[in-house]
Amino acid sequence: MRTWRLLIDGPKSGKENMATDEAILIACREGRSASTLRLYEWNSATLSIGCFQKASTIIERSSEVNIPIVRRISGGRAVLHFDEITYSIVCAENEPLFDEGISGAYKTITVSLLSALREVGVNADMHTSYTKDHTSKKLSCFHSPSRYEIIIENRKLVGSAQRRFKRVFLQHGSILFGIDKELISKLFGNDAIFRMAWLNLFSAVEKCDFKAVLADKIQEGLNIQLIKDNISNDEIFLRDKLIKERYNNDAWNIYNIYTGLENADTARLL
């Protein structure tokens, strides 16, 4: 059984969260950190935008309601983060999960997420058909499910994205506990709420308890042993450098001038 690192973080800003995920990715790619499961939260409502998303409309709306934005290095459409648990998995090329490819790894991770949800009484399902509207002008990640995403009552419960490089990949996703209906409507339109689901509709589980269940089910599903640890000094240095050079910079967050990791193979757009 292979050993992975488990990081459990308290609420942080969007910039720090995205920079931390990327710092772990870089360190893992270069062999300086182990494959990692990270569970974290957000300290204020923040809009994240997909790496390749044309987002002038949603950026304008976020400014009108005074919501900070951050652009992810993963693909997909915008997500309003706040009342949620976010998971990220950084997997190195020497792991069996890496060899499953984009869809295979995505499906394997989804099975673990489903197992955790069902453990706390949420009878969710996996969306198995292909989504035909990846080119849709809809702004929200939660507008429609992609293949192998998690749904309940025909509504999307978990939104995820994977970015794959030659020697490492990152998959991260939002598990919603609740939503701000007024804010969702202002950002994504009045119909957006009816396409979304959130955990508090179906379970009274607390976030701290669900993190433990989630870590256990991912450990079981990936056949790994998770060892709780902290971010390394090397990753802290990388995180702070990324915040300064990228995530504090409008060139990246607004204008999508990409200065990220080289040699990207593929990105799953959700």
ZAZA-775144 format. One record per residue (C-alpha): x, z, y; residue number from 1. Coordinates in pm, 1 decimal, padded with zeros to 6 digits, m for minus. Each point is the difference from the previous one (the first is absolute). Example, Ala and Ser with C-alpha at 12.3 -4.5 7.8 and 13.67 -1.06 7.14 Angstrom:
2
         c1         c3         c2    nr
    01230.0    00780.0   m00450.0     1
    00137.0   m00066.0    00344.0     2
# end
This chain:
270
         c1         c3         c2    nr
    00000.0    00000.0    00000.0     1
    00137.8   m00103.5    00337.1     2
    00030.8    00244.3    00291.4     3
   m00145.7   m00082.1    00342.1     4
   m00001.7    00195.8    00322.8     5
   m00319.7    00153.6    00141.9     6
   m00027.3    00046.1    00376.8     7
   m00300.9    00180.0    00146.3     8
   m00007.9   m00020.3    00379.6     9
   m00220.6    00163.8    00256.7    10
   m00175.4   m00197.3    00274.4    11
    00230.7   m00224.5    00204.4    12
   m00035.8   m00273.9    00260.1    13
   m00060.5   m00357.6   m00106.9    14
    00345.9   m00104.9    00113.2    15
    00169.2    00276.0   m00197.7    16
   m00209.0   m00070.6   m00309.3    17
    00075.5   m00371.8   m00003.6    18
    00367.2    00054.0    00083.0    19
    00029.5    00255.9   m00279.9    20
   m00148.5   m00239.0   m00256.0    21
    00240.8   m00270.9    00109.3    22
    00301.0    00233.8    00003.4    23
   m00074.3    00100.5   m00360.2    24
   m00035.0   m00366.9   m00090.2    25
    00340.7   m00086.0    00149.6    26
    00173.3    00297.9   m00161.8    27
   m00153.3   m00078.9   m00338.0    28
    00091.3   m00368.7    00026.0    29
    00361.0    00096.3    00064.9    30
    00010.9    00247.1   m00288.0    31
    00022.7    00309.1    00220.7    32
   m00341.0    00143.9   m00089.9    33
   m00212.3    00016.5   m00311.8    34
   m00335.8   m00167.2   m00046.4    35
   m00245.9    00213.1    00194.9    36
   m00364.0    00101.3    00025.0    37
   m00081.3    00124.7    00348.9    38
   m00333.8    00157.3    00101.4    39
   m00063.8    00048.5    00370.0    40
   m00250.4    00035.2    00283.4    41
   m00035.5   m00103.1    00366.1    42
    00002.4    00237.4    00297.4    43
   m00233.7   m00212.8    00214.1    44
   m00225.3   m00300.6   m00041.9    45
    00229.2   m00304.0   m00020.1    46
   m00061.8   m00368.2   m00063.1    47
    00247.4   m00172.5   m00231.0    48
    00022.6   m00379.3    00003.5    49
    00123.4   m00221.1   m00281.6    50
    00343.0   m00154.7    00037.7    51
   m00136.8   m00354.4    00022.9    52
   m00335.0    00076.4    00163.5    53
   m00096.7   m00184.2    00317.3    54
   m00130.8    00301.9    00179.7    55
   m00055.5   m00066.0    00369.8    56
   m00371.7    00088.3   m00024.6    57
    00047.0    00327.1   m00187.1    58
    00293.6    00097.1    00223.1    59
   m00221.9   m00048.4    00305.7    60
   m00276.4    00208.0   m00153.1    61
    00240.9    00278.6   m00096.2    62
    00123.8    00012.3    00358.0    63
   m00357.7    00031.0    00127.4    64
   m00061.7    00308.3   m00216.4    65
    00351.9    00139.7    00052.3    66
    00108.2   m00017.9   m00364.3    67
    00373.4   m00047.2   m00070.4    68
    00103.5   m00292.5   m00218.6    69
    00284.7   m00057.9   m00239.1    70
    00082.8   m00313.9   m00195.7    71
    00071.8    00042.3   m00371.1    72
    00268.2   m00187.0   m00191.7    73
   m00264.0   m00069.4   m00264.8    74
   m00265.1   m00266.7    00030.5    75
   m00374.0    00019.6    00031.6    76
   m00245.3    00080.7    00274.2    77
   m00040.4    00294.9    00232.8    78
   m00071.2    00355.0   m00117.8    79
   m00113.4    00292.9    00212.5    80
    00187.8    00300.7   m00138.7    81
   m00082.6    00363.3    00054.7    82
   m00219.7    00192.0   m00243.9    83
    00175.0   m00119.9   m00312.5    84
    00280.6    00041.3   m00248.2    85
    00245.7   m00285.6    00003.4    86
    00212.2   m00068.2   m00303.7    87
    00315.8   m00209.1   m00010.7    88
    00193.2   m00107.4   m00305.8    89
    00352.0   m00135.7    00035.4    90
    00120.7   m00144.3   m00328.1    91
    00350.6   m00125.3   m00080.9    92
    00077.7   m00306.1   m00210.2    93
    00117.1    00206.6   m00297.9    94
   m00349.6    00142.2   m00055.5    95
   m00247.7   m00149.4   m00250.7    96
   m00265.2   m00006.8    00273.5    97
    00214.9   m00242.3    00203.5    98
    00005.4   m00248.8   m00288.8    99
   m00380.2   m00019.0   m00007.2   100
   m00000.3   m00215.5    00314.4   101
   m00230.4    00032.5    00297.9   102
   m00336.5   m00009.0   m00177.0   103
    00113.1    00190.8   m00306.3   104
    00150.2    00285.5    00200.4   105
   m00301.5    00003.8    00229.2   106
   m00238.8    00028.9   m00294.2   107
    00206.0    00275.5   m00165.3   108
    00003.8    00206.4    00318.8   109
   m00373.5   m00054.1    00049.5   110
   m00072.4    00132.0   m00349.6   111
    00184.0    00322.5    00092.8   112
   m00190.3    00029.3    00328.6   113
   m00329.7   m00051.1   m00182.9   114
    00091.2    00269.4   m00250.4   115
    00063.6    00245.8    00283.8   116
   m00328.2   m00085.2    00171.7   117
   m00200.0    00040.0   m00319.3   118
    00170.6    00333.9   m00064.1   119
   m00161.3    00132.5    00321.0   120
   m00340.9   m00147.0   m00075.5   121
    00018.4   m00335.5    00179.2   122
   m00138.8   m00267.8   m00231.6   123
    00188.4   m00290.3    00156.9   124
    00084.4   m00335.9   m00155.9   125
    00266.2   m00267.8    00018.6   126
   m00095.1   m00324.3    00175.5   127
    00105.7   m00267.0   m00250.7   128
   m00100.6   m00328.5    00160.2   129
    00203.3   m00198.9    00248.7   130
   m00097.1    00032.1    00365.8   131
   m00054.0   m00336.0    00166.1   132
    00029.5    00097.4    00365.2   133
    00368.6    00091.5    00045.9   134
   m00000.6   m00243.6    00293.3   135
   m00305.1    00170.1    00148.0   136
    00013.5    00090.6    00366.2   137
   m00134.1    00345.3   m00083.9   138
    00233.3    00261.5    00142.2   139
   m00039.7    00292.9   m00238.6   140
    00176.0    00056.4   m00330.5   141
   m00318.5    00168.0   m00119.5   142
   m00217.3   m00304.8    00072.4   143
    00028.3   m00120.4   m00358.9   144
    00185.3    00099.0   m00318.5   145
    00277.6   m00203.6   m00154.4   146
    00061.7   m00025.9   m00371.8   147
    00092.5    00334.2   m00160.4   148
   m00110.9    00202.2    00301.6   149
   m00227.4    00303.1   m00033.5   150
   m00368.4   m00018.4    00083.4   151
   m00305.8    00218.3   m00037.2   152
   m00358.9   m00114.2    00049.9   153
    00138.8   m00341.7    00099.8   154
    00197.4    00153.8    00286.5   155
    00376.0    00025.1    00032.7   156
    00140.6    00350.9   m00040.8   157
    00377.3   m00056.5   m00007.1   158
    00190.3   m00262.9    00198.4   159
    00355.2   m00084.4   m00111.0   160
    00276.4   m00250.9    00059.8   161
    00321.0   m00084.3   m00181.1   162
    00318.2   m00152.2    00142.5   163
    00249.5   m00119.9   m00257.5   164
    00367.9   m00073.0    00045.6   165
    00261.6   m00116.9   m00247.6   166
    00110.6    00347.7   m00104.1   167
   m00279.5    00230.1    00112.1   168
   m00364.5    00009.6    00097.4   169
   m00223.3    00218.7    00213.0   170
   m00369.1    00053.8   m00065.2   171
   m00194.3    00229.7    00227.7   172
   m00367.2    00061.0    00050.2   173
   m00270.3    00204.5    00170.4   174
   m00233.4    00225.9   m00194.4   175
   m00272.2    00080.8    00251.8   176
   m00149.4    00350.0    00009.1   177
   m00219.9   m00061.4    00302.7   178
   m00044.4   m00240.8    00290.4   179
   m00084.2    00005.8    00369.5   180
   m00303.2   m00226.2   m00002.7   181
   m00005.5   m00056.5    00376.6   182
    00366.9   m00092.3    00011.2   183
   m00027.5   m00228.9   m00303.1   184
   m00288.1   m00183.3    00166.3   185
    00189.9   m00045.6    00325.0   186
    00305.9   m00135.2   m00176.9   187
   m00150.4   m00207.7   m00280.0   188
   m00367.3   m00054.3    00084.8   189
   m00324.8    00170.8   m00093.2   190
   m00011.1   m00141.5   m00354.3   191
    00344.3    00133.2   m00099.0   192
   m00129.1    00344.3   m00100.2   193
   m00232.4   m00147.3   m00263.4   194
    00297.3   m00156.4   m00180.4   195
    00198.4    00324.9   m00021.1   196
   m00014.3    00305.8   m00223.4   197
    00177.4    00332.6    00034.6   198
    00071.6    00289.3   m00232.9   199
   m00210.8    00263.2    00174.3   200
   m00312.3   m00198.8   m00087.5   201
    00059.8    00061.5   m00369.5   202
    00219.6    00309.0   m00040.0   203
    00071.9    00331.8    00169.6   204
    00366.0   m00002.8   m00107.7   205
    00249.1    00123.1    00260.3   206
    00294.8   m00216.9    00096.2   207
    00260.4    00244.0   m00129.1   208
   m00171.3    00011.2   m00339.2   209
   m00041.1   m00375.7   m00017.3   210
    00370.3   m00053.4    00073.3   211
    00083.7    00205.5   m00308.1   212
   m00245.3   m00197.0   m00213.9   213
    00126.8   m00329.8    00138.9   214
    00365.3    00082.4   m00067.2   215
   m00087.6    00107.9   m00354.4   216
   m00196.2   m00317.3   m00077.4   217
    00266.1   m00230.3    00146.6   218
    00263.9    00183.4   m00203.0   219
   m00210.4   m00047.9   m00311.7   220
   m00094.1   m00361.5    00072.6   221
    00353.4   m00115.9    00078.5   222
    00154.8    00208.2   m00279.4   223
    00239.7    00170.8    00238.6   224
    00102.9    00353.6    00088.0   225
   m00045.0    00092.0    00365.1   226
    00246.8    00244.9    00152.5   227
   m00106.2    00144.1    00335.8   228
    00268.1   m00053.1    00262.3   229
    00059.1   m00063.8    00369.8   230
    00101.1   m00308.8    00192.9   231
    00379.8   m00037.3    00006.8   232
    00219.9    00020.3    00309.3   233
    00080.0   m00367.1   m00050.3   234
   m00369.6   m00086.5    00007.4   235
   m00054.6    00217.7    00306.6   236
    00271.7   m00197.3    00179.3   237
   m00158.4   m00329.8   m00106.8   238
   m00348.7    00121.3    00100.5   239
    00112.0    00102.4    00348.9   240
    00187.4   m00327.7    00045.5   241
   m00306.1   m00198.9   m00105.8   242
   m00226.2    00193.7    00237.5   243
    00236.9   m00067.3    00289.3   244
    00071.0   m00365.5   m00074.1   245
   m00332.3   m00115.7   m00144.3   246
   m00298.8    00233.1   m00005.3   247
    00035.3    00103.1    00366.5   248
    00027.7   m00366.5    00094.6   249
   m00288.7   m00219.7    00116.0   250
    00191.6   m00301.5   m00128.0   251
   m00082.2    00121.4   m00349.9   252
   m00328.5    00187.7    00034.7   253
   m00175.8   m00246.7    00228.7   254
    00182.4   m00331.7   m00002.6   255
    00106.4    00004.1   m00365.8   256
    00360.6   m00102.0    00059.9   257
    00130.2    00077.4   m00347.4   258
    00338.4    00166.2   m00030.3   259
   m00052.4    00164.0   m00336.6   260
    00160.1   m00007.9   m00340.5   261
    00150.1   m00328.8   m00103.9   262
   m00062.5   m00181.2   m00326.5   263
   m00368.1    00084.2   m00026.4   264
   m00153.3   m00176.3   m00295.8   265
   m00371.5    00054.4    00033.4   266
   m00266.6    00215.2    00158.7   267
   m00341.1    00071.1   m00137.7   268
   m00248.5   m00055.3    00279.8   269
   m00304.9    00221.7   m00017.8   270
# end
